[in-house]
Amino acid sequence: MNLSATDTRMRLFIYKIHIWLGLIVAIPVLAWASSGLLYAWPNAVEGGKIESVDATRVRVLPSEALAKASEFAGRKLPITALTLLMRDGRPVYQAIGGMGADSLLIDAETGAVIKTPPPGALTKYFRQAHFYFFAGSWQVPLLIGFAALASLSAMSGLYLNLKLRFGRLSRRS
């Protein structure tokens, strides 16, 4: 077997791998890109509209909001984030981190606490596809795996491109 036949088979093998890697990597990239586009679409995703908080309406302090959230849950919650935002025209604190995937809303005027209502279909798709929440504890390994596959696809594409360009040049010389 001569070097040219081996080289041709190697290029064909890398070409096939490049095509398959491109197809495998394209699916999550398409989901990620479409969910990002959805977020840019006004009012499609809950929380996508930014409203200024009317500070004059805020009567509950953040420490009181945390206490009310723990009281609502019946235990001291390990809150990881407390955000003041406008929801349905009212200032509310959103407490995240103590109820698993759920969060609590604490009315910043009255102190009333409710569980955050489940998101709509578009918001759920955005969160699942954009942040890979569907993967649970596999979220980070999955993202690392897809990044590695994307890198391999890019490197195989570069190899094929360089081989094609410099292969033609060396044949002409």
Buried (B, 14 or more C-beta within 10 A) or exposed (E): EEEEEEEEEEBEEBBEBBEEBBEBBEEBEEBBEEBEEBBEEEEBBBEBEEEEEEEEEBEBEBEBBBBBBBEBBEEEBEBEEBEBBBBEEBBBBBBBBBBEEEBBBBBBEEBEBEEBEEBEEBBBBBBBBBEBEEEEEEEEEBBEEBEEBBEBBBEBBEBBEEBEEEEEEEEEE
